[in-house]
Amino acid sequence: MILTLNAEPRNTVKKSDLTNLRAMGKIPAVLYGSKMDSVKISIDKAEFTKQYKKSINEIAFYELSLDGKSYHTLIKDKQIHPVNRNVLHIDFMLVPEESTVEIDMPIKYVGEPVGTKEGGFVDIVQRTVKISCKANEVPEDIELDISELKVGDTRHVRDLPAGTWHVKDAEDVTLVVIHAKAAAAPVVEEATTDEKADQ
């Protein structure tokens, strides 16, 4: 997923400058890359929040528009206020589209396993895998069909579909298991006082 954001250069020195910037509805940020000097920027809080919500549980690249130029970036880090959960600062890392990146990719489990109709339940052990691929070939997610799984069946990293990416996790790592539901323990009734007296 590629999202667009407008960025502005900022010239903040003191902590109070950052406080004033945030009071104006801006988020202080920095743009950096291996072939460029770090640049202090700010982005509109409302615009960022709107775009960020679109990328929940997905991998997102941000096209930053700054001084008439476009920068293809990933959010490398962000600082969150511990109480109100507002975003305090963001680090945008420049990612040339032809460069190779390593990212944690969500696994999208699709289908209703046969095992659930047999009384079993789905145990998702791992929801992401680390992949390596070109920045312009990053999939939105990796789908794994689990509709044919029966009670006792498992799927591992080796069962993921092939693509233009390389999975870094070991092939034998378990991703999902279909368990049988545990049998209910028998209920043992406590003897009444009269029954105990007769014993």
C-alpha positions as CSV (number, residue, x, y, z in Angstrom):
1,M,0.0,0.0,0.0
2,I,1.3,3.4,-1.0
3,L,0.0,6.5,0.9
4,T,0.8,10.1,0.2
5,L,1.6,12.9,2.6
6,N,2.6,16.5,2.4
7,A,5.7,17.5,4.4
8,E,7.1,20.9,5.3
9,P,10.6,21.8,6.4
10,R,10.9,22.8,10.1
11,N,13.4,24.8,12.0
12,T,12.9,23.8,15.6
13,V,15.6,24.2,18.2
14,K,14.2,24.2,21.7
15,K,11.7,21.8,23.3
16,S,9.2,24.7,23.4
17,D,9.4,24.9,19.6
18,L,8.2,21.3,19.3
19,T,5.4,21.9,21.8
20,N,4.2,24.9,19.8
21,L,4.4,22.9,16.6
22,R,2.3,20.2,18.0
23,A,-0.2,22.7,19.3
24,M,-0.6,23.9,15.7
25,G,-1.8,20.4,14.7
26,K,1.6,19.3,13.3
27,I,3.8,16.3,14.0
28,P,7.6,16.8,14.1
29,A,9.4,14.2,12.0
30,V,12.7,13.5,10.3
31,L,13.5,12.2,6.8
32,Y,16.7,10.3,6.3
33,G,18.4,7.8,4.0
34,S,21.8,6.3,3.2
35,K,22.4,8.8,0.4
36,M,21.1,12.0,2.0
37,D,21.5,14.1,5.0
38,S,18.8,14.0,7.7
39,V,16.1,16.6,7.1
40,K,13.8,18.0,9.8
41,I,10.2,18.1,8.6
42,S,6.7,18.3,10.0
43,I,3.4,16.8,8.7
44,D,-0.2,17.6,9.4
45,K,-1.5,15.5,12.3
46,A,-5.1,15.1,10.9
47,E,-3.8,14.1,7.4
48,F,-1.3,11.6,8.9
49,T,-4.0,10.0,11.2
50,K,-6.4,9.6,8.2
51,Q,-3.8,7.9,6.1
52,Y,-2.3,5.8,8.9
53,K,-5.7,4.3,9.7
54,K,-5.8,2.9,6.2
55,S,-2.7,0.9,6.8
56,I,-3.6,-0.8,10.0
57,N,-2.4,-4.5,9.7
58,E,-0.8,-3.8,6.3
59,I,2.6,-2.8,5.1
60,A,2.5,0.9,3.9
61,F,5.0,3.1,2.1
62,Y,4.6,6.8,2.3
63,E,5.2,9.1,-0.6
64,L,6.4,12.3,1.0
65,S,6.0,15.5,-1.0
66,L,8.6,18.0,0.2
67,D,9.6,21.2,-1.6
68,G,8.4,19.9,-5.0
69,K,10.2,16.6,-4.7
70,S,8.7,13.1,-3.9
71,Y,10.4,10.7,-1.4
72,H,9.5,7.0,-1.2
73,T,9.7,6.1,2.5
74,L,8.8,3.7,5.2
75,I,8.1,4.6,8.8
76,K,11.1,3.3,10.7
77,D,10.1,4.5,14.1
78,K,7.5,6.6,15.9
79,Q,7.2,8.0,19.4
80,I,3.8,7.7,21.2
81,H,2.7,9.6,24.2
82,P,2.2,7.1,27.0
83,V,-1.1,8.5,28.2
84,N,-3.1,10.1,25.4
85,R,-1.4,7.9,22.7
86,N,-0.8,10.9,20.4
87,V,2.1,10.5,17.9
88,L,4.9,12.8,19.1
89,H,7.6,12.2,16.5
90,I,8.1,10.0,13.3
91,D,11.2,8.8,11.6
92,F,10.7,8.4,7.8
93,M,13.4,6.3,6.1
94,L,14.0,6.9,2.4
95,V,13.6,3.6,0.5
96,P,14.6,3.7,-3.2
97,E,12.1,1.6,-5.1
98,E,14.7,-0.7,-6.6
99,S,16.4,-1.4,-3.2
100,T,16.0,-4.6,-1.2
101,V,14.1,-4.4,2.1
102,E,13.4,-6.7,4.9
103,I,10.0,-6.3,6.5
104,D,7.5,-8.3,8.7
105,M,4.7,-9.3,6.4
106,P,1.2,-10.1,7.7
107,I,-0.2,-13.5,6.9
108,K,-3.8,-13.5,5.7
109,Y,-5.4,-16.8,6.7
110,V,-8.4,-17.5,4.3
111,G,-11.1,-20.1,4.4
112,E,-12.9,-22.0,7.1
113,P,-11.0,-25.2,8.1
114,V,-12.8,-28.5,7.7
115,G,-11.6,-29.2,11.3
116,T,-13.8,-26.5,12.8
117,K,-16.8,-28.4,11.4
118,E,-15.5,-31.5,13.2
119,G,-15.5,-29.7,16.5
120,G,-11.9,-28.4,16.4
121,F,-10.6,-24.9,16.7
122,V,-8.0,-22.8,14.9
123,D,-4.8,-21.9,16.8
124,I,-2.8,-19.2,14.9
125,V,0.7,-19.5,16.1
126,Q,2.3,-16.8,14.0
127,R,0.6,-13.9,12.2
128,T,3.7,-12.5,10.4
129,V,6.8,-13.6,8.6
130,K,9.9,-11.7,7.7
131,I,10.5,-11.4,4.0
132,S,13.1,-9.9,1.7
133,C,12.2,-8.3,-1.6
134,K,12.4,-5.2,-3.8
135,A,10.8,-2.2,-2.3
136,N,8.5,-1.8,-5.4
137,E,7.4,-5.5,-5.2
138,V,6.2,-5.7,-1.6
139,P,2.8,-7.5,-1.4
140,E,0.0,-6.1,0.8
141,D,-0.1,-9.5,2.6
142,I,0.6,-13.2,2.0
143,E,-2.5,-15.4,1.8
144,L,-2.5,-18.9,3.2
145,D,-5.6,-21.1,2.4
146,I,-6.5,-23.2,5.5
147,S,-9.9,-24.4,4.3
148,E,-8.8,-28.0,3.9
149,L,-7.2,-28.4,7.3
150,K,-8.6,-31.1,9.5
151,V,-8.2,-31.7,13.2
152,G,-4.5,-32.3,13.9
153,D,-3.4,-30.7,10.7
154,T,-0.7,-27.9,10.6
155,R,0.8,-25.5,8.2
156,H,4.3,-24.3,8.3
157,V,6.4,-21.6,6.6
158,R,7.2,-24.0,3.8
159,D,3.5,-24.1,2.9
160,L,3.3,-20.4,2.1
161,P,2.8,-19.5,-1.5
162,A,5.8,-18.5,-3.6
163,G,6.2,-15.0,-4.9
164,T,8.7,-12.3,-5.8
165,W,9.9,-12.4,-2.2
166,H,12.2,-14.6,0.0
167,V,10.9,-15.7,3.3
168,K,13.6,-15.4,6.0
169,D,11.9,-17.6,8.7
170,A,12.9,-21.2,8.9
171,E,10.8,-23.6,6.8
172,D,9.7,-25.8,9.7
173,V,8.3,-22.9,11.8
174,T,4.6,-23.7,12.6
175,L,2.1,-21.1,11.5
176,V,-1.3,-22.6,12.4
177,V,-2.7,-25.7,14.0
178,I,-6.2,-27.2,14.1
179,H,-6.7,-28.6,17.6
180,A,-9.4,-30.9,18.9
181,K,-11.6,-29.4,21.6
182,A,-10.6,-30.7,25.0
183,A,-13.1,-33.1,26.5
184,A,-15.0,-31.7,29.5
185,A,-13.9,-33.1,32.8
186,P,-16.5,-35.3,34.6
187,V,-18.4,-33.5,37.4
188,V,-18.0,-35.2,40.7
189,E,-20.8,-34.4,43.1
190,E,-19.9,-33.9,46.8
191,A,-21.7,-36.2,49.2
192,T,-24.3,-34.6,51.4
193,T,-23.9,-34.6,55.2
194,D,-26.4,-37.4,55.6
195,E,-24.7,-39.5,53.0
196,K,-21.4,-39.1,54.8
197,A,-22.9,-40.1,58.1
198,D,-24.1,-43.4,56.5
199,Q,-20.6,-44.2,55.2
